[in-house]
Each structure stands twice: as C-alpha cells, then as structure tokens.
Amino acid sequence: MNKLLYGDCLTIMRDMPLGSVDLIYLDPPFNSNRDYNAIYKDETGRQLPDQIEAFNDLWELSPERQQAIRMMPVLMRDYGIDDDIVEFWKIWMNALRNTQPRLLAYLSYMTERLLPMRGILKPTGSVFLHCDPTASHYIKVMMDGIFGHNNFRNEIIWCYTGPGSPGMRQFMRKHDVILWYNKGKTWTFNADDVRVAHSEKTKGNYKKGLVGSGFVEADHVIHEKGKVPEDWWQIAIAARGKEYMRYPTQKPLKLLDRIIRAASNKGETVFDPFCGCATTIEAAHTLGRKWIGIDIAIHAIKRVAKVRLEERLGLIEGKDFVIEGVPVTAEGALDLWNRDKHQFQKWAIEQVDGFVTNRKTADGGIDGRLYFSVPDKRDLQSMVIEVKGGKNVNVDVVRSLRGALERDQAEMAGLIVMDDLGDRKTKNFLREMGEAGDMDVNGVLYHRMQLLTVPEILAGKRFNTPSVARAKQLAQPALPMG
Ligand SMILES: C[S@@+](CC[C@H](N)C(=O)[O-])C[C@H]1O[C@@H](n2cnc3c(N)ncnc32)[C@H](O)[C@@H]1O
C-alpha cells in the first residue's frame, strides 16, 4: 500500500526491509542556515503574527551532534563502508570542526541518513540526491564513499530563473544540483521516455528518417523521438500554476516526472524520505509507480501532502494510501512524546488549530498560539498555548502560564496535558485557572484559562474560544528554493 509516514526518516529507514525500493529521490534541507516558515493568512486575509514552522535548516554542533560525529566511524563500518573511506572521514571531520562547524553538523546529519538508503534500495535501484552548491561538493564525496564512485551517473544541474536583489556583487545563484548514483552493475535508464526534440538546427544538419539507437554523428543519423537530454535542465520553479501548494522549497512536478520516468518502471516503488508537500508522490502516482513518502513535519503530512493527494489526484486515505506515525490514540500520542518531544508539542498544537510559535525567546515557555476574532475588533486576538507531555504535571505549570498570559498581553491561555489528571488535581488546576477570570464577548463568557487533555483532544474537544481563525491561505508565495 502507498504510504505517507510521519517521523524522522532516519528512524523509519532503519526498520524498512532491505532491497525494497527501486528509486529514491531525496530533497533534504540544504544547509541553507535559515528557518523556512510558511507564512499564513487567516480566512479573512489578515496575516497571522506567528507562522507555522514548516521545518528549519539551521545547524549547530550540539553535544548530541558531537556524539553522533564521534560515533560515525563505528556506524560507517557497520554499514560496510571501506576502512579507507572511514579514515578519510575522520581526517576531514577534524579539519571541518574548526573551519566550518555548521557544515560538519549538516554533513554528519546527512551521512547518518544516506547510510541506510543504500541497503533499502534494490540491486538495480538508483538514488537521486537534490542539493545545492553550498554543500554539493562535500555531499558528493560522501556519496562516492557510500554508493561507490563507479556508480556515479550524473551531476544534473537544474537551472531556473528568478529575481535577484539590487546591488548584487556576484552572479545570481539560480541552480541546484542533483547527484545520481546507482546501486549495482545494472540500472534502469528509460532513454525513450525522456527524449526531447532535437533543435531545428540539428535536424537540418543531419539526415532525417533514419531511426537509430540515438545520435550517431558519423552516419548523420538522428533519433526520430528526439535526443536524450543533457545533464542540465531548465525547468521553471513551482511557484506558479495549479501544482503550487505554497510549500517552502516545493519542487516542480516536471523535474520529478523526468527523474521518475528515466530511472524507474511502472509498478516499481519510488521512495522520498523528505517528501515535503508530496511532489515526488504526485509524479510517481501519476506515472503508475507505487510510493512511500516520509516527512518530519506533521503539518507537511497532514495538512499539505494528504490534501494534495486528495484534491489533485482524488485519492482516498485508507483506500488508496495510508498515513502512519500520526497519533490517533492516547497510546500513539504517548509513543510520539517518548520518541520526539518537539514533534509531540507540534502535533498537539496543530490538533487544536493552533500555530507552533517560533519566537521562542520572546515567548518564554509558550509553545503555540491560537488565533480568534471577536466582533468589533479589527485585530486577531490570541490564546497562548503550553503543552505538557510528561506524567508529573503540577499546578505550578498553571501559575507560570498565567504569568505568560499577562506578559504576553494575550486574551486567553490554554494548557494541554497528556493524561487525565484525576478528580482532585483537575479541581486544583481549574481553581487556579479560574483566578484569571473570564472574557466577556457580547455577554458570552469564556474562561480566560482552559485545560485540555490529549484523550479529550482525540475525542474532538477543543478550547472554547470565539471563532477561531484557521490558516487557509499562504500570504507570500516567493520563498527561496533551497
Ligand atoms: C526541501 S524540503 C522537501 C520539498 C519537497 N521536495 C517538495 O517538493 O515539497 C525538505 C523536507 O524535509 C523534511 N525533513 C527535514 N528533516 C527531516 C527528517 N529527518 N526526516 C524526514 N523529513 C525531514 C522537512 O520537513 C521538509 O518538508
């Protein structure tokens, strides 16, 4: 069954069967060192002050990352990488530690994820890795080590056009790099499915009508179906047209269409471990391939990729594809909390139509916000949200949230906790919350502080606020590609 999986591709790939996919296309974060955020407007067209965190591409040598770097030689040997390559990694990493620590953090993150990819590819499979010139030269060295330099097929340059900024002191950077490696001695290349028309000049220069296996200069033969494209492709970015999902870094369907046609066959499985808004998935499905997509952002899986498959391809969740990893039970929520606390918070906030806040310093301990409008007020009002996934939540949480409510000059504050707190504790919490008073909207009273548990959220209960401003529309389509 076709699948959209929520989670870190590293964890998921470790459990995938060996030799199970025919083509991998990956378009990971590019080491761009910036936070990509979808910028949303509410239903009324007003821009929401905070934005949904799509994903971030910021790298640092945190203690965990340093530990991962130290363990990398062991991991590489586990995956069967040659000792010489492992030694090279060690020297290289030592050099980068002081010169480009962020790049080192990024490369180790990528290498951890590239290692399992080789195993899950079928012997005839290929991988296409999409990156950009900030790190492509380093990634290619790692790909040579993992997939073998003899298996390098192409460095495809995808070029596009777009605006620059005035006063630039260099040429505009308008290309990405796609590295193609195959796994074994044979690989799929469906030349006839990707041919493009010969130029008029070429046609004029050579005799027509002779159908050969391709362009054979000596015989003056050209192929009737056109030529195999060069390794540079000029394809417009996706920020136009019906396919545009307003997802930061969304890639054009045409790009994926060409890769999938060329390097896989009907009925085979295409896998995208960083699937974003499901461009690969749409292209694969349309071309009659099976597919698996993973993304670490629930927002990408549930609100963008799923919607794209339903609305553009008419697919039905449960019948044509499944979504796995997004909690639908209290146990699933607890499992998510244990696996990834940040993702659990995002999940809980998005369930109640809130937005993950990314102004962490200004907001202190606030995890998210929910916007609502009240009659006679032009600006959106907000509820600050705090999520507590742990078991031992005590009433101090309410006091600190109350502080945040006052500091933030929000109208309301909502607390989400994992479990039912039991009668006594719930009473204590509600008493403490009650001290914040009510908000009066035309005679209707709303408690300024409210409590929800995960089981309540799963059963459909929401914070009681005046009409919630849900994000419907993205305000600014033109975000950078990388
Ligand atoms: C450059 S975007 C991919 C865009 C995609 N090609 C498209 O056309 O929509 C990278 C994606 O990788 C996701 N991501 C980042 N780290 C991840 C990880 N460890 N596992 C799975 N997905 C991840 C991000 O949430 C983001 O959606």
The ligand as a Tripos MOL2 file, in Angstrom:
@<TRIPOS>MOLECULE
LIG
   27    29     1     0     0
SMALL
NO_CHARGES

@<TRIPOS>ATOM
      1 C1         13.4630   20.7420    0.8910 C.3       1 LIG1
      2 S1         12.0030   20.1630    1.6520 S.3       1 LIG1
      3 C2         11.3570   18.9870    0.5020 C.3       1 LIG1
      4 C3         10.4470   19.6050   -0.5070 C.3       1 LIG1
      5 C4          9.8420   18.5810   -1.4310 C.3       1 LIG1
      6 N1         10.7880   18.0510   -2.3760 N.3       1 LIG1
      7 C5          8.6660   19.1820   -2.1830 C.2       1 LIG1
      8 O1          8.6940   19.3160   -3.3980 O.co2     1 LIG1
      9 O2          7.7220   19.5580   -1.4800 O.co2     1 LIG1
     10 C6         12.6690   19.1650    2.9210 C.3       1 LIG1
     11 C7         11.6290   18.4440    3.7590 C.3       1 LIG1
     12 O3         12.3040   17.5390    4.6150 O.3       1 LIG1
     13 C8         11.6090   17.4740    5.8390 C.3       1 LIG1
     14 N2         12.5700   16.9420    6.8070 N.ar      1 LIG1
     15 C9         13.6010   17.5860    7.4180 C.ar      1 LIG1
     16 N3         14.2850   16.7280    8.1830 N.ar      1 LIG1
     17 C10        13.6820   15.5120    8.0500 C.ar      1 LIG1
     18 C11        13.9350   14.2130    8.5770 C.ar      1 LIG1
     19 N4         14.9380   14.0000    9.4090 N.pl3     1 LIG1
     20 N5         13.1170   13.1900    8.2200 N.ar      1 LIG1
     21 C12        12.0850   13.3950    7.3680 C.ar      1 LIG1
     22 N6         11.7910   14.6170    6.8410 N.ar      1 LIG1
     23 C13        12.5850   15.6460    7.1620 C.ar      1 LIG1
     24 C14        11.1300   18.8850    6.0830 C.3       1 LIG1
     25 O4         10.0150   18.9200    6.9630 O.3       1 LIG1
     26 C15        10.7840   19.3350    4.6630 C.3       1 LIG1
     27 O5          9.4340   19.1200    4.3780 O.3       1 LIG1
@<TRIPOS>BOND
     1     1     2 1
     2     2     3 1
     3     2    10 1
     4     3     4 1
     5     4     5 1
     6     5     6 1
     7     5     7 1
     8     7     8 2
     9     7     9 1
    10    10    11 1
    11    11    12 1
    12    11    26 1
    13    12    13 1
    14    13    14 1
    15    13    24 1
    16    14    15 ar
    17    14    23 ar
    18    15    16 ar
    19    16    17 ar
    20    17    18 ar
    21    17    23 ar
    22    18    19 1
    23    18    20 ar
    24    20    21 ar
    25    21    22 ar
    26    22    23 ar
    27    24    25 1
    28    24    26 1
    29    26    27 1
@<TRIPOS>SUBSTRUCTURE
     1 LIG1         1 GROUP 0 **** ****
